[in-house]
Amino acid sequence: MKEVVRTNDLVLISFVEALLGDAGIDSVVLDAHTSMIEGSVNAIQRRLMVVDEDYERAKSLLLESRIGTST
């Protein structure tokens, strides 16, 4: 799996999940539980991941949508 977005912005994570889902790209959010437990410090960001085969397509889709990617 590869990371396409890393953020504490819940709205952004939700939007990107929907955007990828509409394009038929499955994604998973990692570190959501840990991020909630650490509170408002924002030290641990959530990571939105896709399978390796979908990474380039997901990255292109986010760039077209003017959403920066983590790599």
PDB file with SEQRES, HELIX, SHEET and CRYST1 records, atoms N, CA, C and O in Angstrom:
SEQRES   1 A   71  MET LYS GLU VAL VAL ARG THR ASN ASP LEU VAL LEU ILE          
SEQRES   2 A   71  SER PHE VAL GLU ALA LEU LEU GLY ASP ALA GLY ILE ASP          
SEQRES   3 A   71  SER VAL VAL LEU ASP ALA HIS THR SER MET ILE GLU GLY          
SEQRES   4 A   71  SER VAL ASN ALA ILE GLN ARG ARG LEU MET VAL VAL ASP          
SEQRES   5 A   71  GLU ASP TYR GLU ARG ALA LYS SER LEU LEU LEU GLU SER          
SEQRES   6 A   71  ARG ILE GLY THR SER THR                                      
HELIX    1 AA1 LEU A   10  ASP A   22  1                                  13    
HELIX    2 AA2 ALA A   32  ILE A   37  1                                   6    
HELIX    3 AA3 GLY A   39  VAL A   41  5                                   3    
HELIX    4 AA4 ASP A   52  ASP A   54  5                                   3    
HELIX    5 AA5 TYR A   55  GLU A   64  1                                  10    
SHEET    1 AA1 3 LYS A   2  THR A   7  0                                        
SHEET    2 AA1 3 ARG A  46  VAL A  50 -1                                        
SHEET    3 AA1 3 VAL A  28  LEU A  30 -1                                        
CRYST1    1.000    1.000    1.000  90.00  90.00  90.00 P 1           1          
ATOM      1  N   MET A   1       0.844  -1.182   0.000  1.00  0.00           N  
ATOM      2  CA  MET A   1       0.000   0.000   0.000  1.00  0.00           C  
ATOM      3  C   MET A   1       0.887   1.244   0.000  1.00  0.00           C  
ATOM      4  O   MET A   1       2.007   1.249   0.512  1.00  0.00           O  
ATOM      5  N   LYS A   2       0.331   2.294  -0.600  1.00  0.00           N  
ATOM      6  CA  LYS A   2       1.059   3.560  -0.644  1.00  0.00           C  
ATOM      7  C   LYS A   2       0.165   4.681  -0.132  1.00  0.00           C  
ATOM      8  O   LYS A   2      -1.055   4.663  -0.295  1.00  0.00           O  
ATOM      9  N   GLU A   3       0.810   5.647   0.487  1.00  0.00           N  
ATOM     10  CA  GLU A   3       0.127   6.798   1.067  1.00  0.00           C  
ATOM     11  C   GLU A   3      -0.148   7.855  -0.008  1.00  0.00           C  
ATOM     12  O   GLU A   3       0.739   8.226  -0.777  1.00  0.00           O  
ATOM     13  N   VAL A   4      -1.392   8.329  -0.042  1.00  0.00           N  
ATOM     14  CA  VAL A   4      -1.722   9.411  -0.979  1.00  0.00           C  
ATOM     15  C   VAL A   4      -1.985  10.726  -0.259  1.00  0.00           C  
ATOM     16  O   VAL A   4      -1.785  11.796  -0.833  1.00  0.00           O  
ATOM     17  N   VAL A   5      -2.432  10.658   0.989  1.00  0.00           N  
ATOM     18  CA  VAL A   5      -2.686  11.875   1.774  1.00  0.00           C  
ATOM     19  C   VAL A   5      -2.340  11.603   3.229  1.00  0.00           C  
ATOM     20  O   VAL A   5      -2.615  10.524   3.755  1.00  0.00           O  
ATOM     21  N   ARG A   6      -1.727  12.607   3.880  1.00  0.00           N  
ATOM     22  CA  ARG A   6      -1.457  12.554   5.323  1.00  0.00           C  
ATOM     23  C   ARG A   6      -1.912  13.881   5.902  1.00  0.00           C  
ATOM     24  O   ARG A   6      -1.394  14.938   5.541  1.00  0.00           O  
ATOM     25  N   THR A   7      -2.891  13.820   6.806  1.00  0.00           N  
ATOM     26  CA  THR A   7      -3.454  15.055   7.339  1.00  0.00           C  
ATOM     27  C   THR A   7      -4.253  14.788   8.610  1.00  0.00           C  
ATOM     28  O   THR A   7      -4.606  13.647   8.908  1.00  0.00           O  
ATOM     29  N   ASN A   8      -4.527  15.841   9.344  1.00  0.00           N  
ATOM     30  CA  ASN A   8      -5.452  15.797  10.476  1.00  0.00           C  
ATOM     31  C   ASN A   8      -6.799  16.404  10.098  1.00  0.00           C  
ATOM     32  O   ASN A   8      -7.704  16.466  10.929  1.00  0.00           O  
ATOM     33  N   ASP A   9      -6.936  16.844   8.872  1.00  0.00           N  
ATOM     34  CA  ASP A   9      -8.160  17.479   8.382  1.00  0.00           C  
ATOM     35  C   ASP A   9      -9.185  16.409   8.025  1.00  0.00           C  
ATOM     36  O   ASP A   9      -9.081  15.765   6.982  1.00  0.00           O  
ATOM     37  N   LEU A  10     -10.185  16.220   8.902  1.00  0.00           N  
ATOM     38  CA  LEU A  10     -11.187  15.177   8.700  1.00  0.00           C  
ATOM     39  C   LEU A  10     -12.034  15.414   7.459  1.00  0.00           C  
ATOM     40  O   LEU A  10     -12.452  14.461   6.802  1.00  0.00           O  
ATOM     41  N   VAL A  11     -12.287  16.663   7.136  1.00  0.00           N  
ATOM     42  CA  VAL A  11     -13.065  16.988   5.941  1.00  0.00           C  
ATOM     43  C   VAL A  11     -12.287  16.607   4.686  1.00  0.00           C  
ATOM     44  O   VAL A  11     -12.853  16.052   3.745  1.00  0.00           O  
ATOM     45  N   LEU A  12     -11.001  16.901   4.673  1.00  0.00           N  
ATOM     46  CA  LEU A  12     -10.167  16.548   3.523  1.00  0.00           C  
ATOM     47  C   LEU A  12     -10.103  15.031   3.343  1.00  0.00           C  
ATOM     48  O   LEU A  12     -10.242  14.530   2.228  1.00  0.00           O  
ATOM     49  N   ILE A  13      -9.893  14.307   4.434  1.00  0.00           N  
ATOM     50  CA  ILE A  13      -9.848  12.841   4.351  1.00  0.00           C  
ATOM     51  C   ILE A  13     -11.161  12.312   3.775  1.00  0.00           C  
ATOM     52  O   ILE A  13     -11.152  11.463   2.883  1.00  0.00           O  
ATOM     53  N   SER A  14     -12.271  12.805   4.275  1.00  0.00           N  
ATOM     54  CA  SER A  14     -13.582  12.361   3.797  1.00  0.00           C  
ATOM     55  C   SER A  14     -13.775  12.685   2.320  1.00  0.00           C  
ATOM     56  O   SER A  14     -14.278  11.859   1.558  1.00  0.00           O  
ATOM     57  N   PHE A  15     -13.375  13.885   1.920  1.00  0.00           N  
ATOM     58  CA  PHE A  15     -13.516  14.297   0.525  1.00  0.00           C  
ATOM     59  C   PHE A  15     -12.674  13.416  -0.396  1.00  0.00           C  
ATOM     60  O   PHE A  15     -13.148  12.964  -1.438  1.00  0.00           O  
ATOM     61  N   VAL A  16     -11.432  13.177  -0.008  1.00  0.00           N  
ATOM     62  CA  VAL A  16     -10.545  12.373  -0.849  1.00  0.00           C  
ATOM     63  C   VAL A  16     -11.042  10.927  -0.921  1.00  0.00           C  
ATOM     64  O   VAL A  16     -10.985  10.308  -1.984  1.00  0.00           O  
ATOM     65  N   GLU A  17     -11.525  10.389   0.191  1.00  0.00           N  
ATOM     66  CA  GLU A  17     -12.095   9.042   0.169  1.00  0.00           C  
ATOM     67  C   GLU A  17     -13.253   8.968  -0.838  1.00  0.00           C  
ATOM     68  O   GLU A  17     -13.341   8.016  -1.615  1.00  0.00           O  
ATOM     69  N   ALA A  18     -14.134   9.966  -0.823  1.00  0.00           N  
ATOM     70  CA  ALA A  18     -15.267   9.998  -1.745  1.00  0.00           C  
ATOM     71  C   ALA A  18     -14.800  10.155  -3.190  1.00  0.00           C  
ATOM     72  O   ALA A  18     -15.315   9.492  -4.090  1.00  0.00           O  
ATOM     73  N   LEU A  19     -13.832  11.025  -3.405  1.00  0.00           N  
ATOM     74  CA  LEU A  19     -13.291  11.260  -4.744  1.00  0.00           C  
ATOM     75  C   LEU A  19     -12.691   9.977  -5.319  1.00  0.00           C  
ATOM     76  O   LEU A  19     -12.960   9.617  -6.465  1.00  0.00           O  
ATOM     77  N   LEU A  20     -11.887   9.301  -4.523  1.00  0.00           N  
ATOM     78  CA  LEU A  20     -11.281   8.056  -4.972  1.00  0.00           C  
ATOM     79  C   LEU A  20     -12.338   6.969  -5.170  1.00  0.00           C  
ATOM     80  O   LEU A  20     -12.292   6.215  -6.142  1.00  0.00           O  
ATOM     81  N   GLY A  21     -13.283   6.898  -4.244  1.00  0.00           N  
ATOM     82  CA  GLY A  21     -14.347   5.906  -4.354  1.00  0.00           C  
ATOM     83  C   GLY A  21     -15.164   6.077  -5.619  1.00  0.00           C  
ATOM     84  O   GLY A  21     -15.518   5.092  -6.267  1.00  0.00           O  
ATOM     85  N   ASP A  22     -15.468   7.324  -5.981  1.00  0.00           N  
ATOM     86  CA  ASP A  22     -16.207   7.602  -7.211  1.00  0.00           C  
ATOM     87  C   ASP A  22     -15.431   7.146  -8.443  1.00  0.00           C  
ATOM     88  O   ASP A  22     -16.027   6.815  -9.467  1.00  0.00           O  
ATOM     89  N   ALA A  23     -14.109   7.127  -8.346  1.00  0.00           N  
ATOM     90  CA  ALA A  23     -13.266   6.691  -9.459  1.00  0.00           C  
ATOM     91  C   ALA A  23     -13.009   5.183  -9.412  1.00  0.00           C  
ATOM     92  O   ALA A  23     -12.282   4.648 -10.249  1.00  0.00           O  
ATOM     93  N   GLY A  24     -13.605   4.504  -8.434  1.00  0.00           N  
ATOM     94  CA  GLY A  24     -13.429   3.065  -8.315  1.00  0.00           C  
ATOM     95  C   GLY A  24     -12.145   2.646  -7.639  1.00  0.00           C  
ATOM     96  O   GLY A  24     -11.694   1.511  -7.795  1.00  0.00           O  
ATOM     97  N   ILE A  25     -11.552   3.561  -6.887  1.00  0.00           N  
ATOM     98  CA  ILE A  25     -10.299   3.279  -6.178  1.00  0.00           C  
ATOM     99  C   ILE A  25     -10.609   3.080  -4.699  1.00  0.00           C  
ATOM    100  O   ILE A  25     -11.092   3.995  -4.031  1.00  0.00           O  
ATOM    101  N   ASP A  26     -10.332   1.892  -4.196  1.00  0.00           N  
ATOM    102  CA  ASP A  26     -10.530   1.615  -2.770  1.00  0.00           C  
ATOM    103  C   ASP A  26      -9.408   2.249  -1.968  1.00  0.00           C  
ATOM    104  O   ASP A  26      -8.255   2.273  -2.399  1.00  0.00           O  
ATOM    105  N   SER A  27      -9.759   2.761  -0.800  1.00  0.00           N  
ATOM    106  CA  SER A  27      -8.761   3.371   0.082  1.00  0.00           C  
ATOM    107  C   SER A  27      -9.055   2.974   1.518  1.00  0.00           C  
ATOM    108  O   SER A  27     -10.150   2.523   1.851  1.00  0.00           O  
ATOM    109  N   VAL A  28      -8.045   3.156   2.358  1.00  0.00           N  
ATOM    110  CA  VAL A  28      -8.193   2.862   3.776  1.00  0.00           C  
ATOM    111  C   VAL A  28      -7.475   3.954   4.568  1.00  0.00           C  
ATOM    112  O   VAL A  28      -6.411   4.428   4.170  1.00  0.00           O  
ATOM    113  N   VAL A  29      -8.073   4.345   5.696  1.00  0.00           N  
ATOM    114  CA  VAL A  29      -7.465   5.359   6.561  1.00  0.00           C  
ATOM    115  C   VAL A  29      -6.727   4.647   7.691  1.00  0.00           C  
ATOM    116  O   VAL A  29      -7.314   3.855   8.428  1.00  0.00           O  
ATOM    117  N   LEU A  30      -5.442   4.937   7.819  1.00  0.00           N  
ATOM    118  CA  LEU A  30      -4.648   4.385   8.905  1.00  0.00           C  
ATOM    119  C   LEU A  30      -4.391   5.461   9.954  1.00  0.00           C  
ATOM    120  O   LEU A  30      -4.372   6.653   9.646  1.00  0.00           O  
ATOM    121  N   ASP A  31      -4.198   5.033  11.176  1.00  0.00           N  
ATOM    122  CA  ASP A  31      -3.873   5.903  12.319  1.00  0.00           C  
ATOM    123  C   ASP A  31      -5.037   6.753  12.805  1.00  0.00           C  
ATOM    124  O   ASP A  31      -4.832   7.685  13.582  1.00  0.00           O  
ATOM    125  N   ALA A  32      -6.258   6.451  12.362  1.00  0.00           N  
ATOM    126  CA  ALA A  32      -7.416   7.237  12.807  1.00  0.00           C  
ATOM    127  C   ALA A  32      -7.622   7.112  14.313  1.00  0.00           C  
ATOM    128  O   ALA A  32      -7.853   8.112  14.993  1.00  0.00           O  
ATOM    129  N   HIS A  33      -7.540   5.890  14.834  1.00  0.00           N  
ATOM    130  CA  HIS A  33      -7.756   5.681  16.259  1.00  0.00           C  
ATOM    131  C   HIS A  33      -6.664   6.363  17.085  1.00  0.00           C  
ATOM    132  O   HIS A  33      -6.957   7.036  18.073  1.00  0.00           O  
ATOM    133  N   THR A  34      -5.434   6.192  16.687  1.00  0.00           N  
ATOM    134  CA  THR A  34      -4.313   6.804  17.403  1.00  0.00           C  
ATOM    135  C   THR A  34      -4.415   8.321  17.361  1.00  0.00           C  
ATOM    136  O   THR A  34      -4.130   8.998  18.349  1.00  0.00           O  
ATOM    137  N   SER A  35      -4.819   8.847  16.221  1.00  0.00           N  
ATOM    138  CA  SER A  35      -4.971  10.287  16.076  1.00  0.00           C  
ATOM    139  C   SER A  35      -6.037  10.825  17.033  1.00  0.00           C  
ATOM    140  O   SER A  35      -5.869  11.901  17.608  1.00  0.00           O  
ATOM    141  N   MET A  36      -7.135  10.078  17.205  1.00  0.00           N  
ATOM    142  CA  MET A  36      -8.201  10.516  18.114  1.00  0.00           C  
ATOM    143  C   MET A  36      -7.745  10.467  19.566  1.00  0.00           C  
ATOM    144  O   MET A  36      -8.081  11.354  20.350  1.00  0.00           O  
ATOM    145  N   ILE A  37      -6.993   9.453  19.925  1.00  0.00           N  
ATOM    146  CA  ILE A  37      -6.547   9.273  21.313  1.00  0.00           C  
ATOM    147  C   ILE A  37      -5.583  10.369  21.744  1.00  0.00           C  
ATOM    148  O   ILE A  37      -5.627  10.817  22.890  1.00  0.00           O  
ATOM    149  N   GLU A  38      -4.710  10.805  20.832  1.00  0.00           N  
ATOM    150  CA  GLU A  38      -3.697  11.793  21.224  1.00  0.00           C  
ATOM    151  C   GLU A  38      -4.297  13.172  21.426  1.00  0.00           C  
ATOM    152  O   GLU A  38      -3.613  14.067  21.922  1.00  0.00           O  
ATOM    153  N   GLY A  39      -5.534  13.367  21.063  1.00  0.00           N  
ATOM    154  CA  GLY A  39      -6.228  14.622  21.363  1.00  0.00           C  
ATOM    155  C   GLY A  39      -5.945  15.731  20.385  1.00  0.00           C  
ATOM    156  O   GLY A  39      -5.777  15.489  19.189  1.00  0.00           O  
ATOM    157  N   SER A  40      -5.894  16.950  20.889  1.00  0.00           N  
ATOM    158  CA  SER A  40      -5.798  18.128  20.023  1.00  0.00           C  
ATOM    159  C   SER A  40      -4.361  18.545  19.721  1.00  0.00           C  
ATOM    160  O   SER A  40      -4.141  19.616  19.156  1.00  0.00           O  
ATOM    161  N   VAL A  41      -3.397  17.732  20.083  1.00  0.00           N  
ATOM    162  CA  VAL A  41      -1.996  18.062  19.847  1.00  0.00           C  
ATOM    163  C   VAL A  41      -1.668  18.010  18.364  1.00  0.00           C  
ATOM    164  O   VAL A  41      -0.767  18.712  17.904  1.00  0.00           O  
ATOM    165  N   ASN A  42      -2.392  17.184  17.609  1.00  0.00           N  
ATOM    166  CA  ASN A  42      -2.187  16.994  16.168  1.00  0.00           C  
ATOM    167  C   ASN A  42      -0.801  16.446  15.834  1.00  0.00           C  
ATOM    168  O   ASN A  42      -0.248  16.743  14.775  1.00  0.00           O  
ATOM    169  N   ALA A  43      -0.252  15.654  16.730  1.00  0.00           N  
ATOM    170  CA  ALA A  43       1.067  15.075  16.497  1.00  0.00           C  
ATOM    171  C   ALA A  43       1.010  13.891  15.551  1.00  0.00           C  
ATOM    172  O   ALA A  43       1.967  13.634  14.820  1.00  0.00           O  
ATOM    173  N   ILE A  44      -0.098  13.169  15.555  1.00  0.00           N  
ATOM    174  CA  ILE A  44      -0.227  11.981  14.715  1.00  0.00           C  
ATOM    175  C   ILE A  44      -1.289  12.244  13.655  1.00  0.00           C  
ATOM    176  O   ILE A  44      -2.462  12.457  13.962  1.00  0.00           O  
ATOM    177  N   GLN A  45      -0.858  12.225  12.425  1.00  0.00           N  
ATOM    178  CA  GLN A  45      -1.782  12.486  11.328  1.00  0.00           C  
ATOM    179  C   GLN A  45      -2.358  11.183  10.792  1.00  0.00           C  
ATOM    180  O   GLN A  45      -1.741  10.123  10.896  1.00  0.00           O  
ATOM    181  N   ARG A  46      -3.547  11.283  10.219  1.00  0.00           N  
ATOM    182  CA  ARG A  46      -4.174  10.136   9.561  1.00  0.00           C  
ATOM    183  C   ARG A  46      -3.566   9.987   8.181  1.00  0.00           C  
ATOM    184  O   ARG A  46      -3.208  10.971   7.534  1.00  0.00           O  
ATOM    185  N   ARG A  47      -3.454   8.739   7.739  1.00  0.00           N  
ATOM    186  CA  ARG A  47      -2.893   8.463   6.421  1.00  0.00           C  
ATOM    187  C   ARG A  47      -3.934   7.751   5.572  1.00  0.00           C  
ATOM    188  O   ARG A  47      -4.526   6.761   6.002  1.00  0.00           O  
ATOM    189  N   LEU A  48      -4.153   8.256   4.376  1.00  0.00           N  
ATOM    190  CA  LEU A  48      -5.060   7.620   3.434  1.00  0.00           C  
ATOM    191  C   LEU A  48      -4.217   6.817   2.455  1.00  0.00           C  
ATOM    192  O   LEU A  48      -3.351   7.361   1.769  1.00  0.00           O  
ATOM    193  N   MET A  49      -4.480   5.520   2.399  1.00  0.00           N  
ATOM    194  CA  MET A  49      -3.660   4.593   1.628  1.00  0.00           C  
ATOM    195  C   MET A  49      -4.473   3.952   0.511  1.00  0.00           C  
ATOM    196  O   MET A  49      -5.685   3.767   0.628  1.00  0.00           O  
ATOM    197  N   VAL A  50      -3.776   3.617  -0.578  1.00  0.00           N  
ATOM    198  CA  VAL A  50      -4.357   2.842  -1.674  1.00  0.00           C  
ATOM    199  C   VAL A  50      -3.394   1.709  -2.009  1.00  0.00           C  
ATOM    200  O   VAL A  50      -2.217   1.764  -1.654  1.00  0.00           O  
ATOM    201  N   VAL A  51      -3.894   0.686  -2.690  1.00  0.00           N  
ATOM    202  CA  VAL A  51      -3.008  -0.406  -3.100  1.00  0.00           C  
ATOM    203  C   VAL A  51      -2.036   0.119  -4.152  1.00  0.00           C  
ATOM    204  O   VAL A  51      -2.332   1.075  -4.869  1.00  0.00           O  
ATOM    205  N   ASP A  52      -0.895  -0.511  -4.230  1.00  0.00           N  
ATOM    206  CA  ASP A  52       0.164  -0.062  -5.132  1.00  0.00           C  
ATOM    207  C   ASP A  52      -0.317   0.121  -6.565  1.00  0.00           C  
ATOM    208  O   ASP A  52       0.077   1.075  -7.237  1.00  0.00           O  
ATOM    209  N   GLU A  53      -1.163  -0.785  -7.035  1.00  0.00           N  
ATOM    210  CA  GLU A  53      -1.636  -0.744  -8.416  1.00  0.00           C  
ATOM    211  C   GLU A  53      -2.481   0.497  -8.713  1.00  0.00           C  
ATOM    212  O   GLU A  53      -2.547   0.936  -9.861  1.00  0.00           O  
ATOM    213  N   ASP A  54      -3.125   1.064  -7.694  1.00  0.00           N  
ATOM    214  CA  ASP A  54      -3.988   2.238  -7.879  1.00  0.00           C  
ATOM    215  C   ASP A  54      -3.291   3.552  -7.568  1.00  0.00           C  
ATOM    216  O   ASP A  54      -3.871   4.621  -7.758  1.00  0.00           O  
ATOM    217  N   TYR A  55      -2.049   3.484  -7.089  1.00  0.00           N  
ATOM    218  CA  TYR A  55      -1.372   4.685  -6.604  1.00  0.00           C  
ATOM    219  C   TYR A  55      -1.229   5.776  -7.668  1.00  0.00           C  
ATOM    220  O   TYR A  55      -1.589   6.927  -7.421  1.00  0.00           O  
ATOM    221  N   GLU A  56      -0.716   5.434  -8.828  1.00  0.00           N  
ATOM    222  CA  GLU A  56      -0.492   6.449  -9.865  1.00  0.00           C  
ATOM    223  C   GLU A  56      -1.807   7.088 -10.307  1.00  0.00           C  
ATOM    224  O   GLU A  56      -1.880   8.301 -10.504  1.00  0.00           O  
ATOM    225  N   ARG A  57      -2.835   6.271 -10.459  1.00  0.00           N  
ATOM    226  CA  ARG A  57      -4.147   6.794 -10.841  1.00  0.00           C  
ATOM    227  C   ARG A  57      -4.713   7.714  -9.755  1.00  0.00           C  
ATOM    228  O   ARG A  57      -5.266   8.771 -10.058  1.00  0.00           O  
ATOM    229  N   ALA A  58      -4.572   7.306  -8.489  1.00  0.00           N  
ATOM    230  CA  ALA A  58      -5.050   8.124  -7.372  1.00  0.00           C  
ATOM    231  C   ALA A  58      -4.289   9.436  -7.298  1.00  0.00           C  
ATOM    232  O   ALA A  58      -4.884  10.495  -7.103  1.00  0.00           O  
ATOM    233  N   LYS A  59      -2.976   9.365  -7.454  1.00  0.00           N  
ATOM    234  CA  LYS A  59      -2.140  10.563  -7.411  1.00  0.00           C  
ATOM    235  C   LYS A  59      -2.532  11.536  -8.519  1.00  0.00           C  
ATOM    236  O   LYS A  59      -2.631  12.741  -8.283  1.00  0.00           O  
ATOM    237  N   SER A  60      -2.755  11.015  -9.729  1.00  0.00           N  
ATOM    238  CA  SER A  60      -3.171  11.859 -10.860  1.00  0.00           C  
ATOM    239  C   SER A  60      -4.517  12.507 -10.600  1.00  0.00           C  
ATOM    240  O   SER A  60      -4.719  13.685 -10.895  1.00  0.00           O  
ATOM    241  N   LEU A  61      -5.435  11.728 -10.045  1.00  0.00           N  
ATOM    242  CA  LEU A  61      -6.772  12.247  -9.742  1.00  0.00           C  
ATOM    243  C   LEU A  61      -6.702  13.384  -8.729  1.00  0.00           C  
ATOM    244  O   LEU A  61      -7.392  14.393  -8.875  1.00  0.00           O  
ATOM    245  N   LEU A  62      -5.870  13.222  -7.705  1.00  0.00           N  
ATOM    246  CA  LEU A  62      -5.737  14.270  -6.688  1.00  0.00           C  
ATOM    247  C   LEU A  62      -5.070  15.517  -7.258  1.00  0.00           C  
ATOM    248  O   LEU A  62      -5.453  16.639  -6.926  1.00  0.00           O  
ATOM    249  N   LEU A  63      -4.086  15.321  -8.105  1.00  0.00           N  
ATOM    250  CA  LEU A  63      -3.434  16.472  -8.727  1.00  0.00           C  
ATOM    251  C   LEU A  63      -4.398  17.219  -9.642  1.00  0.00           C  
ATOM    252  O   LEU A  63      -4.404  18.450  -9.665  1.00  0.00           O  
ATOM    253  N   GLU A  64      -5.218  16.478 -10.400  1.00  0.00           N  
ATOM    254  CA  GLU A  64      -6.229  17.106 -11.250  1.00  0.00           C  
ATOM    255  C   GLU A  64      -7.239  17.900 -10.420  1.00  0.00           C  
ATOM    256  O   GLU A  64      -7.759  18.925 -10.861  1.00  0.00           O  
ATOM    257  N   SER A  65      -7.502  17.406  -9.215  1.00  0.00           N  
ATOM    258  CA  SER A  65      -8.454  18.059  -8.311  1.00  0.00           C  
ATOM    259  C   SER A  65      -7.798  19.148  -7.476  1.00  0.00           C  
ATOM    260  O   SER A  65      -8.438  19.766  -6.624  1.00  0.00           O  
ATOM    261  N   ARG A  66      -6.516  19.375  -7.728  1.00  0.00           N  
ATOM    262  CA  ARG A  66      -5.725  20.389  -7.024  1.00  0.00           C  
ATOM    263  C   ARG A  66      -5.585  20.113  -5.518  1.00  0.00           C  
ATOM    264  O   ARG A  66      -5.587  21.019  -4.685  1.00  0.00           O  
ATOM    265  N   ILE A  67      -5.464  18.827  -5.221  1.00  0.00           N  
ATOM    266  CA  ILE A  67      -5.221  18.385  -3.848  1.00  0.00           C  
ATOM    267  C   ILE A  67      -3.814  17.840  -3.839  1.00  0.00           C  
ATOM    268  O   ILE A  67      -3.517  16.905  -4.583  1.00  0.00           O  
ATOM    269  N   GLY A  68      -2.925  18.399  -3.009  1.00  0.00           N  
ATOM    270  CA  GLY A  68      -1.548  17.935  -2.949  1.00  0.00           C  
ATOM    271  C   GLY A  68      -1.459  16.525  -2.419  1.00  0.00           C  
ATOM    272  O   GLY A  68      -2.331  16.085  -1.670  1.00  0.00           O  
ATOM    273  N   THR A  69      -0.417  15.810  -2.797  1.00  0.00           N  
ATOM    274  CA  THR A  69      -0.176  14.462  -2.277  1.00  0.00           C  
ATOM    275  C   THR A  69       1.047  14.476  -1.396  1.00  0.00           C  
ATOM    276  O   THR A  69       1.856  15.402  -1.450  1.00  0.00           O  
ATOM    277  N   SER A  70       1.179  13.457  -0.594  1.00  0.00           N  
ATOM    278  CA  SER A  70       2.272  13.415   0.378  1.00  0.00           C  
ATOM    279  C   SER A  70       3.604  13.050  -0.265  1.00  0.00           C  
ATOM    280  O   SER A  70       4.659  13.356   0.291  1.00  0.00           O  
ATOM    281  N   THR A  71       3.576  12.397  -1.432  1.00  0.00           N  
ATOM    282  CA  THR A  71       4.831  12.026  -2.088  1.00  0.00           C  
ATOM    283  C   THR A  71       4.769  12.356  -3.555  1.00  0.00           C  
ATOM    284  O   THR A  71       5.733  12.118  -4.283  1.00  0.00           O  
TER     285      THR A  71                                                      
END                                                                             
